[in-house]
Amino acid sequence: IVGWVTTHNQPRISTDVNEDDLYLQDELLPQTRSEACLPLAIGDQVVGALDVQSTTPEAFDEEDIVILQTLADQIASVIRNMRLLENTQINLQEINLLYEASHRISQAETVAEIIEHITNVFTHTNYASAVLVTEGRRMRLHSVSNPRTGEHTRVEGEEFLPFSIEDIESTLPRREPYLLVTEFSQTTLPAALIHVPRRLECEEIVYLPVWGRAHLAALFILGARESGTLTSQIIQPYASLAEFASVALGKIEAIRGTQEQVSNLSVLNNVSQVIATETDLKRLYRVIHQQVSRVMGDVIFYIALYDAETHYIRIPYMYEDGTTSQIDPFPVGEGLTSIVIREKKPLLLVEDTERRARELGAKQIGKVARSWLGVPLMVSGEVIGVMNVQDTEHEHAFTPDDERLLSTLAAQVAVAIRNAQLIADARAQAERERRLYEATRKVRESLDVQTILETAAQELSTSLGARRVTIEIKPPTSPSGNVDTPEDSA
């Protein structure tokens, strides 16, 4: 009976409960024979019910009903006033908290600081909440707060939603500050976005997006356990906070973009200066690595050179875990470096790299990089090698901007390497010719066969780095074709 009254917002008088189909016997009141139940309502909003039961049939007359209705109206009014008072006190506290958070957000220098300040607000609010942050092309659950149980959880690890950022963005209003959902069966939001607050027993949910310059940067979720709780007056301060976070994020991204442009220009300028003067390949590799590290940090870096005649790859410079090394030549195969050489175009893998590498037909050995970026070194349309950076710990360590920077560097580096190789080849040829000239001069200055042979052997050993040189001379032959012996000559 109570359920029917609160649902229909109408009183129900049962003169004999045994004849009322809605009556459910209460174990604590087994002797009930009649029942009067009236809604506690202010207009259309029902806040409860006033239920009176009697042990005698037909216990309630019209005068009793009038008195009970008056009492129900008064109780409903008191309940509403108490709730208004509680909400006013809560709203004052929350508005003060929101104001303080806005001040901190305005001074934030990183996206992480913005997220942290807003998360702190939600852990003190009276509503269930969740914070999601964008990492690359996916969203990750950052924190969940449930004021009913007092639980405030920072989600460890990588709990990504099973949807791309584009799928989520397409369902959120770009021109509206928030999205309020009260009918879950009618929303077009991905199921995962509904599941997070629904598991906190929320009956209505508001989604507050924080937009970056190009994509969704974060998503804040508020949920209430009772319908009609999240009014526009309650939502507006949180929506203002989300919009304020978007503005602060835009400022940070603009500053970061300017700093990155300045840094990139500096790197390109430094490399150009080195290329103009440096002809030693080993020093050139070190300088290139130093400049790349300025932008991309302490990541794996290598330069691979490709020999089109032998189809072999060698790595003359590789940096990993603070040490540099070289890798002996190996044939072009099915690795990612070989794919870049064959395709003659950059390759950027920053998410689920192992699966994507398999899809490309690549085979990887050893620890698989979580982010991989390789660009071809091209001269006159031909590949002479690959410049690569890898991060084995983090996804999305590199961006399309990094790819463009590395490709721009690669165009300069490839020419520098080819020029340095040509210079090195020319120097080697000149050194060989010098040694040949010196050896020939010394041989010509010798006066007997034994001295000539000794001089030739010594010069060959010096030029070739040989430990032992053997010179064999074919004995002279007679006019008849026979080999002359000492006796014959005598």
C-alpha positions in Angstrom: 0.0 0.0 0.0 2.8 2.4 0.9 4.5 1.7 -2.5 1.3 2.4 -4.4 0.7 5.7 -2.5 4.2 7.0 -3.1 4.1 6.0 -6.8 0.7 7.5 -7.6 0.9 10.5 -5.1 -2.6 9.6 -3.9 -4.0 8.6 -0.5 -5.4 5.0 0.0 -7.8 4.0 2.7 -8.3 0.3 3.3 -11.3 -0.3 5.6 -10.6 -4.1 5.6 -7.0 -5.0 4.7 -8.0 -8.6 4.1 -10.1 -7.5 1.1 -7.3 -5.2 -0.3 -5.2 -6.8 -2.9 -2.3 -4.4 -2.3 -2.0 -5.2 1.4 1.1 -7.1 2.5 1.0 -8.3 6.1 3.7 -7.0 8.3 5.2 -9.5 10.7 5.5 -6.8 13.4 1.8 -5.8 13.0 0.0 -9.1 12.6 -3.3 -7.8 14.0 -3.9 -5.0 11.5 -7.5 -4.9 10.2 -7.6 -1.4 8.6 -5.0 1.0 7.2 -4.9 4.7 6.1 -1.8 5.8 4.0 -1.3 9.3 2.7 1.5 10.7 0.6 4.0 13.2 2.0 4.2 15.5 -1.0 4.9 19.1 -2.0 3.1 19.4 -5.3 4.2 16.6 -7.6 7.3 15.8 -5.5 6.7 12.9 -3.1 9.1 12.7 -0.2 7.5 9.8 1.7 4.3 8.5 3.2 2.3 8.7 6.4 0.9 5.2 7.2 -1.5 4.5 10.1 -2.9 1.1 11.0 -5.7 -0.1 13.3 -6.7 -3.5 14.8 -10.4 -2.8 14.1 -12.1 -2.7 10.7 -13.3 0.7 9.3 -11.4 2.5 12.0 -10.9 5.7 9.9 -13.8 8.1 9.2 -13.7 11.3 7.0 -12.7 13.5 10.0 -9.7 11.2 10.7 -8.7 11.4 7.1 -8.8 15.3 7.1 -6.6 15.3 10.3 -4.2 12.9 8.8 -3.9 14.8 5.6 -3.2 18.0 7.5 -0.5 16.2 9.5 1.0 14.7 6.3 1.2 18.2 4.6 2.9 19.6 7.7 5.4 16.7 7.8 6.1 17.1 4.1 6.8 20.8 4.6 9.1 20.2 7.5 11.0 17.6 5.5 11.4 19.9 2.5 12.6 22.8 4.7 15.2 20.5 6.4 16.4 19.3 3.0 16.7 22.9 1.7 18.7 23.8 4.8 21.0 20.8 4.4 21.4 21.5 0.7 22.1 25.2 1.4 24.8 24.3 3.9 26.3 21.7 1.5 26.1 24.1 -1.4 27.9 26.8 0.5 30.7 24.4 1.4 30.9 23.1 -2.1 30.9 26.5 -3.7 33.7 27.5 -1.4 35.6 24.4 -2.3 35.0 25.0 -6.0 36.2 28.6 -5.7 39.4 27.5 -4.1 39.9 24.8 -6.8 39.4 27.4 -9.5 42.1 29.5 -8.0 44.5 26.6 -7.9 43.7 25.5 -11.4 44.5 29.0 -12.7 48.0 28.6 -11.3 48.5 25.0 -12.6 51.4 24.4 -14.9 50.6 20.9 -16.0 47.6 18.8 -17.0 48.3 16.5 -14.1 47.9 19.4 -11.6 44.5 20.4 -13.1 43.3 16.8 -12.8 44.5 16.5 -9.3 42.8 19.7 -8.1 39.4 18.7 -9.6 39.8 15.1 -8.2 40.2 16.7 -4.8 36.9 18.6 -5.2 35.0 15.5 -6.1 36.3 13.5 -3.1 34.7 16.2 -0.9 31.4 16.5 -2.8 28.1 15.0 -1.6 27.6 13.1 -4.9 29.1 10.0 -6.4 31.8 10.9 -8.9 34.4 9.6 -11.3 37.3 11.1 -13.2 38.5 9.9 -16.5 41.6 11.2 -18.3 42.7 10.8 -21.9 45.9 9.0 -22.8 46.7 8.9 -26.4 43.5 7.7 -28.3 41.8 6.1 -25.2 40.4 7.2 -21.9 41.5 5.8 -18.5 39.6 5.6 -15.3 41.6 7.9 -12.8 39.5 7.9 -9.6 36.1 7.0 -8.2 34.4 8.5 -5.1 31.4 7.1 -3.3 30.2 9.4 -0.4 27.7 6.9 0.8 30.4 4.5 1.8 33.2 7.1 2.2 35.4 5.3 -0.3 37.7 7.4 -2.5 39.7 5.2 -4.8 42.6 6.2 -7.0 42.7 3.6 -9.8 46.1 2.1 -10.2 47.3 0.6 -13.4 45.8 1.1 -16.8 42.0 0.6 -16.7 41.2 1.9 -20.2 37.6 2.1 -21.5 37.0 -0.3 -24.4 36.2 2.6 -26.8 38.3 5.0 -28.8 38.4 8.6 -27.9 36.5 9.4 -31.1 33.6 7.2 -30.1 33.3 9.0 -26.8 33.7 12.5 -28.3 30.9 11.8 -30.8 28.4 11.3 -28.0 29.3 14.4 -25.9 28.0 17.9 -26.6 30.9 20.1 -27.8 28.9 23.4 -27.5 27.1 22.5 -24.2 28.8 22.6 -20.8 27.4 19.3 -19.6 25.2 16.3 -20.5 22.5 15.2 -18.0 21.3 11.6 -18.3 18.1 10.5 -16.5 16.8 7.8 -18.9 19.6 5.3 -19.4 17.8 3.3 -22.0 17.6 6.3 -24.3 21.2 7.5 -24.2 23.7 7.0 -27.0 26.7 7.1 -24.6 29.1 4.0 -24.7 28.0 1.4 -22.1 31.2 1.8 -20.2 30.4 5.4 -19.4 27.1 4.4 -18.0 28.5 1.4 -16.1 30.9 3.4 -14.0 28.3 5.6 -12.1 25.6 2.9 -12.3 27.6 0.6 -10.1 27.5 3.3 -7.5 23.7 3.0 -7.6 23.2 6.4 -9.3 19.8 7.1 -10.8 20.8 10.2 -12.7 24.2 11.3 -14.1 25.8 14.4 -15.4 28.9 14.3 -17.6 31.2 17.3 -17.6 33.8 17.3 -20.5 37.1 19.1 -20.4 38.2 19.9 -23.9 41.7 20.4 -25.2 42.6 22.3 -28.4 41.8 19.2 -30.5 40.4 16.4 -28.4 38.7 15.5 -25.2 41.3 15.8 -22.4 39.2 14.6 -19.4 35.7 13.7 -18.4 34.2 14.3 -15.0 31.1 12.4 -13.9 28.7 13.2 -11.1 25.9 10.9 -10.0 22.9 11.1 -7.6 21.0 8.2 -6.1 17.7 10.0 -6.3 16.0 11.3 -9.4 15.6 15.1 -9.5 18.6 15.8 -7.3 20.9 17.1 -10.0 19.2 20.4 -10.8 20.7 23.0 -13.0 21.5 25.1 -10.0 23.5 22.3 -8.5 25.2 21.3 -11.8 26.2 24.9 -12.8 29.1 25.4 -10.4 30.7 22.1 -11.5 30.1 22.9 -15.1 31.8 26.3 -14.6 34.7 24.4 -13.0 35.0 22.1 -16.0 34.9 25.1 -18.4 37.5 26.8 -16.3 39.7 23.7 -16.5 39.3 23.7 -20.3 40.6 27.3 -20.4 43.5 26.5 -18.2 44.3 23.4 -20.3 44.3 25.6 -23.4 46.7 28.0 -21.9 49.1 25.1 -20.9 48.9 23.5 -24.3 49.6 26.9 -26.0 52.6 27.5 -23.8 53.8 23.9 -24.3 53.3 24.2 -28.1 55.4 27.4 -28.1 58.1 25.9 -26.0 58.2 22.8 -28.2 58.4 24.9 -31.4 61.3 26.9 -29.9 63.0 23.7 -28.8 62.5 22.0 -32.2 63.8 25.0 -34.0 66.8 25.0 -31.7 67.4 21.3 -32.4 67.2 21.8 -36.1 69.5 24.7 -36.0 72.1 22.9 -33.9 72.0 19.9 -36.1 72.4 22.1 -39.2 75.4 23.8 -37.7 77.0 20.4 -36.9 76.3 19.0 -40.3 77.9 22.0 -41.9 81.2 21.3 -40.2 81.3 17.7 -38.9 82.7 15.0 -41.2 83.5 12.4 -38.6 80.6 9.9 -38.5 81.0 8.8 -34.9 80.9 12.4 -33.6 78.0 13.2 -35.9 76.0 10.3 -34.5 76.6 11.5 -30.9 75.5 15.0 -31.7 72.4 13.9 -33.4 71.5 11.7 -30.5 72.1 14.5 -28.0 69.8 16.8 -29.9 67.0 14.2 -30.3 67.2 13.5 -26.5 66.5 17.2 -25.8 63.1 16.8 -27.3 62.2 13.1 -26.7 64.0 12.4 -23.5 66.1 9.4 -22.4 64.8 6.8 -24.8 66.4 4.1 -26.9 67.9 5.6 -30.0 69.8 4.1 -33.0 70.9 4.9 -36.5 70.8 2.0 -38.9 72.6 2.1 -42.3 71.4 0.0 -45.3 73.6 -1.4 -48.1 71.4 -1.7 -51.2 74.0 -4.0 -52.9 74.3 -6.6 -50.2 70.9 -6.0 -48.7 72.5 -5.9 -45.2 71.8 -3.5 -42.3 74.3 -2.5 -39.8 73.8 -0.3 -36.7 76.9 1.9 -36.1 75.4 3.8 -33.2 72.9 2.5 -30.7 72.0 4.0 -27.3 70.2 2.1 -24.6 70.1 2.4 -20.8 73.0 4.9 -20.7 75.4 3.0 -22.9 76.3 3.1 -26.6 77.1 0.2 -28.8 77.2 -1.1 -32.3 75.5 -4.1 -34.0 77.2 -6.2 -36.6 75.6 -6.3 -40.1 72.5 -8.5 -40.5 70.3 -9.2 -43.6 67.1 -7.2 -44.2 64.3 -9.3 -42.8 60.9 -9.0 -41.2 61.6 -6.4 -38.4 60.1 -3.0 -38.2 63.4 -1.4 -39.3 63.3 -3.5 -42.5 59.7 -2.4 -43.1 60.7 1.2 -42.9 63.5 0.5 -45.4 61.1 -1.3 -47.8 58.2 1.1 -47.5 60.4 4.2 -47.6 58.1 6.1 -45.2 57.9 6.8 -41.4 56.3 4.3 -39.1 54.8 5.4 -35.7 53.4 2.8 -33.3 52.4 4.1 -29.9 49.5 1.8 -28.8 49.3 -2.0 -28.6 52.6 -2.1 -30.6 53.0 -5.9 -30.5 49.7 -6.5 -32.1 50.1 -3.8 -34.7 53.6 -5.0 -35.5 52.1 -8.5 -36.2 49.5 -7.0 -38.4 52.3 -5.4 -40.4 54.0 -8.7 -40.8 56.9 -7.8 -38.5 58.6 -10.2 -36.1 60.1 -8.7 -32.9 62.8 -10.3 -30.8 63.5 -9.4 -27.2 61.6 -6.8 -25.1 58.9 -5.2 -27.2 58.8 -1.4 -27.3 55.5 0.1 -26.1 56.2 3.1 -28.4 58.2 2.9 -31.6 59.1 5.6 -34.2 61.3 5.1 -37.2 61.9 7.4 -40.1 63.9 6.5 -43.3 67.2 8.3 -44.2 66.7 9.2 -47.8 69.2 10.5 -50.4 68.0 11.2 -54.0 65.0 9.0 -53.4 67.0 6.0 -52.2 67.0 4.7 -48.6 70.4 4.7 -47.0 69.2 3.8 -43.4 66.7 4.4 -40.6 66.7 6.7 -37.6 64.7 5.2 -34.7 63.5 6.0 -31.1 61.8 3.6 -28.8 60.2 3.6 -25.4 59.8 0.2 -23.7 57.9 1.5 -20.7 55.2 3.9 -21.9 52.6 4.0 -24.7 52.0 7.2 -26.6 55.6 8.3 -25.7 55.8 9.9 -29.2 53.4 12.1 -31.1 52.9 13.0 -34.8 54.8 16.2 -34.0 57.8 14.0 -33.0 57.4 12.1 -36.2 57.5 15.4 -38.2 60.6 16.6 -36.3 62.4 13.3 -36.7 61.6 13.3 -40.5 62.9 16.8 -40.9 66.1 15.8 -39.0 66.4 12.7 -41.1 66.5 14.6 -44.4 69.5 16.6 -43.0 71.1 13.6 -41.3 70.9 11.4 -44.4 72.8 14.0 -46.6 75.3 14.5 -43.8 75.9 10.7 -43.5 76.3 10.3 -47.2 78.7 13.2 -47.4 80.7 11.9 -44.5 80.8 8.5 -46.1 82.0 10.0 -49.4 84.7 12.0 -47.5 85.7 8.9 -45.6 85.9 6.9 -48.8 88.0 9.6 -50.5 90.3 9.8 -47.5 90.7 6.0 -47.5 91.4 6.0 -51.2 93.9 8.8 -50.8 95.6 6.9 -48.0 95.8 3.7 -50.1 97.3 5.6 -53.0 99.9 7.3 -50.7 100.9 4.0 -49.2 101.2 2.5 -52.7 103.4 5.4 -53.8 105.6 5.1 -50.8 105.9 1.3 -51.3 106.7 1.7 -55.0 109.3 4.4 -54.2 111.1 2.3 -51.7 111.1 -0.8 -53.9 112.6 1.3 -56.8 115.3 2.5 -54.5 116.4 -1.1 -53.8 119.5 -2.4 -55.7 119.2 -6.2 -55.4 116.4 -8.8 -55.5 116.6 -9.7 -51.9 116.2 -6.1 -50.7 113.3 -5.5 -53.2 111.5 -8.5 -51.8 112.1 -7.5 -48.1 110.9 -4.0 -48.8 107.8 -5.1 -50.7 106.9 -7.5 -47.9 107.4 -4.9 -45.2 105.3 -2.3 -47.0 102.5 -4.8 -47.7 102.4 -5.8 -44.0 102.2 -2.1 -43.0 99.5 -1.2 -45.5 97.3 -4.3 -45.0 97.9 -4.7 -41.3 99.1 -8.3 -41.9 101.2 -10.2 -39.4 102.9 -12.3 -42.1 103.6 -11.7 -45.8 104.9 -14.4 -48.1 106.3 -13.7 -51.6 106.8 -16.6 -54.0 108.9 -16.2 -57.2 108.6 -18.6 -60.1 112.0 -19.9 -61.2 113.2 -18.8 -64.7 112.7 -21.2 -67.7 115.1 -22.1 -70.5 114.3 -21.5 -74.2 113.3 -25.1 -74.4 110.7 -24.6 -71.8 112.5 -26.5 -69.0 113.2 -25.0 -65.7 116.8 -24.0 -65.4 118.8 -25.5 -62.5 121.9 -24.0 -60.9 123.9 -26.8 -62.5 122.6 -26.0 -66.0 123.4 -22.3 -65.5 126.9 -23.2 -64.5 
